[in-house]
C-alpha cells in the first residue's frame, strides 16, 4: 500500500476491523510515520435480473430488502430476520452460477421464505407479485396456505 503523504510503499497495518461488507485497516507509513485508513470491499459477482417484460437490470440487494420490509411492515418480524432472508436469497442466486436470473425465480424464493416467517407478510407479497385482481384471488391463496 502506498503512503498518501510521502508515496513510500513501506507501510504496516496497525489495526483492522471487519464489518458486514467492508474491511477497515489503519495503516502507518514506515518512512514518514504518518497514519492513514484504507477500506476494502469484496467485489461480488455481477448478477443481471431478467424482468417479466424482458428488460434487464442489475441485481440490487437493497431492492430485495425493501420489498421484504414492505411485506413485513407492521408485523412482528425483526429487521434482522429480513436481512437474513435477503442474505440467504442472494447466496442462493450466486450459487446458481448464472449471469442472468429471471425475476420470477427471485419472487418464488421470497414467497417461500415469507411463508415460513409470517403468513400475513406472505399474502401481502403474493398479492403484489401475483397481481391479485379481486377478493377471490386472496381467498384462493389463503385456502392454499391452510
C-alpha positions, -999 to 999 in steps of 0.1 A, spaced: 0 0 0 14 34 -10 15 62 16 -7 91 6 17 116 23 52 105 10 45 79 -16 65 53 2 55 17 -3 66 7 31 36 6 54 23 -16 81 -12 -24 94 -18 -11 129 -55 -20 133 -80 -40 113 -118 -40 117 -143 -61 97 -179 -52 92 -205 -69 70 -191 -59 37 -161 -36 44 -127 -42 60 -112 -11 76 -74 -10 80 -55 16 99 -20 18 85 12 36 94 39 46 70 73 32 80 90 62 63 72 93 75 54 77 104 20 92 95 -12 71 97 -40 67 72 -70 45 68 -79 22 39 -113 5 32 -116 -28 13 -149 -41 -1 -153 -75 -16 -164 -73 -53 -193 -97 -56 -202 -113 -90 -225 -91 -111 -260 -106 -114 -285 -95 -140 -322 -99 -134 -344 -106 -164 -377 -89 -157 -411 -102 -169 -412 -76 -197 -378 -88 -209 -359 -58 -195 -326 -64 -178 -314 -47 -146 -286 -53 -121 -294 -72 -90 -299 -49 -61 -299 -65 -26 -313 -33 -11 -343 -35 -35 -349 -71 -23 -347 -59 13 -371 -31 6 -397 -55 -8 -393 -78 21 -396 -49 46 -427 -36 28 -444 -70 31 -434 -73 68 -444 -38 77 -463 -36 110 -458 -73 115 -438 -89 143 -408 -97 121 -374 -84 132 -354 -64 107 -325 -89 114 -347 -117 101 -355 -97 69 -317 -92 64 -310 -129 70 -337 -138 43 -322 -113 19 -287 -127 25 -299 -162 21 -317 -154 -12 -286 -136 -25 -264 -165 -16 -287 -189 -34 -287 -168 -65 -249 -166 -65 -247 -204 -61 -267 -208 -94 -236 -195 -112 -257 -179 -139 -253 -144 -152 -290 -138 -159 -317 -148 -134 -354 -145 -141 -372 -122 -117 -398 -149 -113 -372 -171 -96 -365 -144 -71 -402 -138 -64 -407 -175 -58 -378 -176 -34 -391 -146 -15 -426 -162 -12 -411 -194 0 -392 -176 28 -421 -153 38 -444 -183 41 -420 -197 67 -417 -165 88 -451 -147 85 -483 -157 67 -497 -122 65 -464 -109 50 -466 -138 26 -501 -129 15 -492 -92 11 -462 -101 -11 -482 -126 -31 -510 -101 -38 -485 -78 -55 -462 -104 -70 -491 -125 -85 -511 -93 -92 -543 -102 -74 -574 -88 -92 -601 -93 -66 -610 -108 -33 -614 -142 -49 -577 -143 -56 -570 -136 -19 -594 -163 -8 -578 -188 -32 -543 -180 -19 -554 -182 18 -571 -215 11 -539 -229 -3 -520 -215 26 -541 -235 51 
